[in-house]
Structures are given as C-alpha cells and as structure tokens.
Amino acid sequence: MSAQSLLSFNGTSHYIDFETVLNVYRKDFSLEAWVFIENPSGVNRILSSERTNVGKNQFALIQNQDTVAFMMRGAVKGPSLWVNKKHILKAKIPVKQWTHVAVCRKGTLHQLFING
C-alpha cells in the first residue's frame, strides 16, 4: 500500500487484523477513526482488539445506534460481551455526517473526543 492509498470498508464484513499490537492497560495511547453512520441501528465495531477465546486486555470502540462507546476489559472473559469492564466512555454522535472520534489515555485519565 502506498502513502496515497485509501481503505474502503463495506460496513459488514471488511476489516483489518493488526494482531496484538496495543495493550491498552500498560501504556498511553490514542485511537482515532472517521465515522459515517448511515443508519443508526444495531451495534457495530469501529476499532476492536477482541479475539476469539482470548479474554484479557481487550478494547472496543463501538457504535450503538447514535452513540459511540469505548470499553476495556481485563483478564476475565464471561458469557456477556464485556465482563470486568474497567473503563466505559460514551458520547452521542451525529447521523449522516462524517464524525471524528478519538480515545486517548494519559496515565490514568481516559478521554473520548467527538470532533475535538
């Protein structure tokens, strides 16, 4: 991929697998995405480290209708989506317009930014 490439996703089955490159529990980080919500229904992953049969140190930035949420979980995997949630940040986002979403951690402070 060149520096002038564009990634396009169909919103249902396209994704990139970065393997395990970010441990959100140990270091400061910033995660960003531009999001366009066409139809605000259901739950969709924007960025996620969730892996099948791996229950520790996972994160997810999701869209749930007109809300984005950032969640982290530690070492326990349970029957529900997220058990032992460490941080949950939520914010409303506009529908049918491009929106910049960012999650940052510095020390123990976690922040969710919408167009900011």
Helices and strands as residue ranges (DSSP letters): E 29-36, E 43-48, E 58-64, E 67-73, E 85-92, E 98-106, E 109-114
